[in-house]
Amino acid sequence: MKTRILLVEDDDRLAKLTAEYLQKNDFDVAIEARGDTAETRILNDNPDLVILDIMLPGKDGFEVCRAVRDKYQGVILMLTARDEDLDQILGLELGADDYLAKPVQPRLLLARIKALLRRTPGIAPPEEHGESGDSTELSFGNFRISQATRSTHLGEEVIDLTTAEFDLLWLLAKHAGNILSRDDLLQQLRGIGFDGLDRSIDARISRLRRKLGDDPENPTRIKTVRGKGYLFSKHDWQ
């Protein structure tokens, strides 16, 4: 049986993106948008873990945590845009098991959830098969990338990448043949949307092309699809 998570989040778009990411990693995720109904749902559904936002309509996350903590034996992880120390202390004093501030990288959220579940008797996190249950190593012609060892090879050459460059390249390679927008990439890597100004993805793509021997004037390995985003080619790796 899959580990069940209740995500209490009133930002519909963020809730859907977070739920989809966790579902790809073998969790059963339900969404609740209001604090004044979350209390009843937590106690009735009894999920293994609750991701609880603070700023909610009807009743804030602190009130919800206080109301359910004595009756609910599962894990409570507070996830909120309010990162002041006093908020974190209050959340923990009310019985939250952990606290993360938005924006949070999806991989960090996943790692924190699994760490919490490993410490909880009777609940086991999904088996480790990589981020989405897929292979942790991908190959395209003479190009190989391994998430398990965080290594990248082009033929016999080891490609030296920063952590941020590797994470971006892995995400593109995992979706080879599909266009990923800047918004898609930022949401997956940093948990935030594209604001129309952030050029960090563009700069990182440029560095990756240079390290992977892709022609910057006419790239074929990591292609720019005008007005849409970037596409990692399944071909052109000979």
C-alpha positions as CSV (number, residue, x, y, z in Angstrom):
1,M,0.0,0.0,0.0
2,K,1.3,3.5,-0.9
3,T,2.2,6.0,1.8
4,R,-0.7,8.5,2.0
5,I,-0.1,12.2,2.1
6,L,-2.6,15.0,2.7
7,L,-1.4,18.3,1.2
8,V,-3.1,21.3,2.8
9,E,-2.4,24.1,0.4
10,D,-4.7,26.8,-1.0
11,D,-2.5,27.8,-4.0
12,D,-4.2,25.5,-6.5
13,R,-1.4,25.6,-9.1
14,L,1.3,24.9,-6.5
15,A,-0.8,22.1,-4.9
16,K,-1.3,20.4,-8.2
17,L,2.4,20.6,-9.1
18,T,3.5,19.3,-5.7
19,A,1.0,16.5,-5.8
20,E,2.0,15.4,-9.3
21,Y,5.7,15.3,-8.2
22,L,5.0,13.2,-5.1
23,Q,2.6,10.9,-7.0
24,K,5.4,10.2,-9.5
25,N,7.5,9.2,-6.5
26,D,5.0,6.6,-5.4
27,F,3.0,8.5,-2.9
28,D,-0.8,8.6,-2.7
29,V,-1.6,12.3,-2.4
30,A,-4.9,14.1,-1.6
31,I,-5.3,17.9,-1.6
32,E,-7.3,20.0,0.9
33,A,-7.5,23.8,0.2
34,R,-9.0,25.2,3.4
35,G,-7.8,25.2,7.0
36,D,-11.3,25.0,8.5
37,T,-12.0,21.7,6.8
38,A,-8.5,20.3,7.0
39,E,-8.9,19.4,10.7
40,T,-11.8,17.1,10.1
41,R,-10.2,15.6,7.0
42,I,-6.9,14.8,8.8
43,L,-8.8,13.1,11.7
44,N,-11.2,11.2,9.4
45,D,-8.7,10.1,6.7
46,N,-5.7,9.6,9.0
47,P,-3.0,10.0,6.4
48,D,0.5,8.9,7.1
49,L,1.8,12.5,6.6
50,V,0.3,15.9,6.4
51,I,2.0,18.8,4.5
52,L,0.5,21.8,6.2
53,D,0.6,25.4,4.9
54,I,0.3,28.2,7.4
55,M,-1.6,30.9,5.5
56,L,-4.9,29.2,4.8
57,P,-8.5,30.4,4.4
58,G,-10.8,29.6,7.3
59,K,-8.2,28.6,9.8
60,D,-4.4,28.9,9.7
61,G,-2.0,26.1,9.8
62,F,-1.0,26.8,13.4
63,E,-4.7,26.4,14.5
64,V,-5.0,23.2,12.5
65,C,-1.8,21.7,14.0
66,R,-2.9,22.6,17.6
67,A,-6.3,21.1,17.0
68,V,-5.2,17.7,15.6
69,R,-1.9,17.1,17.3
70,D,-3.2,15.2,20.3
71,K,-5.5,13.0,18.2
72,Y,-3.4,12.5,15.1
73,Q,-0.4,10.2,15.3
74,G,1.0,10.8,11.8
75,V,3.7,13.2,10.6
76,I,3.1,16.9,10.2
77,L,5.4,18.9,7.9
78,M,4.8,22.6,7.8
79,L,5.5,24.1,4.4
80,T,5.1,27.9,4.2
81,A,6.3,31.1,2.7
82,R,6.7,32.5,6.3
83,D,10.3,31.6,7.3
84,E,10.7,33.7,10.4
85,D,12.4,31.9,13.3
86,L,9.4,32.6,15.6
87,D,7.0,31.0,13.1
88,Q,9.3,27.9,12.9
89,I,9.5,27.7,16.7
90,L,5.8,28.1,17.2
91,G,5.1,25.4,14.6
92,L,7.4,22.9,16.3
93,E,6.1,23.8,19.7
94,L,2.6,23.1,18.5
95,G,3.7,19.6,17.5
96,A,4.9,19.8,13.9
97,D,7.6,17.3,13.1
98,D,9.4,19.5,10.7
99,Y,9.3,22.9,8.9
100,L,10.3,24.0,5.4
101,A,10.1,27.5,3.9
102,K,8.8,28.1,0.4
103,P,10.1,28.1,-2.2
104,V,11.5,24.7,-1.7
105,Q,13.2,22.5,-4.2
106,P,11.0,19.4,-4.9
107,R,13.9,17.1,-4.3
108,L,14.5,18.7,-0.9
109,L,10.8,18.3,0.0
110,L,10.9,14.6,-1.1
111,A,14.1,14.0,0.8
112,R,12.7,15.6,4.0
113,I,9.5,13.5,3.7
114,K,11.4,10.3,3.3
115,A,13.6,11.2,6.3
116,L,10.6,11.9,8.4
117,L,8.9,8.6,7.4
118,R,12.0,6.6,8.1
119,R,11.9,7.9,11.7
120,T,8.2,7.0,12.1
121,P,7.4,3.5,13.4
122,G,5.1,1.5,11.2
123,I,5.5,3.7,8.1
124,A,8.1,3.1,5.4
125,P,8.9,5.5,2.6
126,P,8.6,4.3,-1.0
127,E,11.5,2.2,-2.2
128,E,14.4,4.2,-3.6
129,H,14.3,3.9,-7.3
130,G,15.4,7.4,-8.2
131,E,13.1,10.5,-8.3
132,S,10.2,9.1,-10.2
133,G,10.6,5.3,-9.8
134,D,12.5,5.2,-13.2
135,S,16.1,4.2,-13.9
136,T,18.7,6.3,-12.2
137,E,21.0,6.0,-15.3
138,L,20.2,7.3,-18.8
139,S,22.1,6.7,-22.0
140,F,21.8,8.3,-25.4
141,G,24.5,7.2,-27.9
142,N,27.9,7.9,-26.2
143,F,26.3,10.1,-23.6
144,R,25.6,8.7,-20.1
145,I,24.3,10.3,-17.0
146,S,23.8,8.6,-13.6
147,Q,21.7,10.1,-10.9
148,A,22.9,7.5,-8.4
149,T,26.6,8.5,-8.7
150,R,25.8,12.0,-10.0
151,S,28.3,11.5,-12.9
152,T,28.1,12.4,-16.5
153,H,30.2,10.9,-19.4
154,L,30.5,11.8,-23.0
155,G,32.3,8.9,-24.6
156,E,35.3,8.2,-22.3
157,E,35.4,11.8,-21.0
158,V,34.0,12.7,-17.6
159,I,32.0,15.9,-17.8
160,D,32.6,18.1,-14.7
161,L,29.3,19.7,-13.7
162,T,28.2,21.9,-10.7
163,T,25.3,20.6,-8.6
164,A,22.9,23.0,-10.3
165,E,24.1,22.1,-13.8
166,F,23.8,18.4,-13.1
167,D,20.3,18.8,-11.7
168,L,19.2,20.7,-14.8
169,L,20.8,18.3,-17.2
170,W,19.3,15.3,-15.4
171,L,15.8,16.8,-15.6
172,L,16.2,17.6,-19.3
173,A,17.6,14.1,-20.1
174,K,14.8,12.4,-18.1
175,H,12.3,14.2,-20.4
176,A,14.3,13.6,-23.6
177,G,12.3,14.4,-26.7
178,N,9.9,16.7,-24.7
179,I,9.9,20.5,-24.5
180,L,10.3,21.9,-21.0
181,S,9.5,25.5,-20.5
182,R,11.5,27.8,-18.1
183,D,8.5,27.6,-15.8
184,D,8.6,23.8,-15.8
185,L,12.3,23.8,-15.1
186,L,12.1,26.4,-12.3
187,Q,9.2,24.6,-10.7
188,Q,10.9,21.3,-10.7
189,L,14.3,22.6,-9.6
190,R,13.5,25.4,-7.2
191,G,9.7,25.2,-6.5
192,I,9.1,28.6,-8.0
193,G,7.5,29.8,-11.3
194,F,9.2,31.8,-14.0
195,D,8.7,35.6,-13.4
196,G,9.7,36.7,-16.9
197,L,13.1,38.0,-15.7
198,D,15.0,35.1,-14.2
199,R,17.8,34.1,-16.7
200,S,19.5,31.5,-14.5
201,I,18.1,28.6,-16.6
202,D,19.4,30.3,-19.8
203,A,22.8,30.8,-18.4
204,R,23.0,27.2,-17.1
205,I,21.9,25.9,-20.5
206,S,24.7,27.9,-22.2
207,R,27.3,26.4,-19.8
208,L,26.0,22.9,-20.4
209,R,26.1,23.3,-24.1
210,R,29.7,24.4,-23.9
211,K,30.7,21.5,-21.7
212,L,28.8,19.0,-23.9
213,G,30.4,20.2,-27.1
214,D,27.1,21.6,-28.5
215,D,27.3,24.3,-31.1
216,P,26.2,27.5,-29.3
217,E,25.1,29.1,-32.7
218,N,23.2,26.0,-33.8
219,P,22.7,23.6,-30.9
220,T,21.4,20.1,-31.6
221,R,21.9,18.4,-28.3
222,I,20.0,20.8,-26.1
223,K,17.7,22.7,-28.5
224,T,15.9,26.0,-28.0
225,V,12.3,25.9,-29.1
226,R,11.4,29.5,-29.6
227,G,8.6,30.7,-27.4
228,K,8.3,27.3,-25.7
229,G,11.5,26.2,-23.9
230,Y,14.2,23.6,-24.2
231,L,14.4,20.1,-25.6
232,F,17.0,17.5,-24.9
233,S,17.6,15.5,-28.1
234,K,17.5,11.7,-28.0
235,H,19.9,11.7,-31.0
236,D,23.0,13.6,-32.0
237,W,25.1,12.0,-29.3
238,Q,27.5,10.0,-31.5
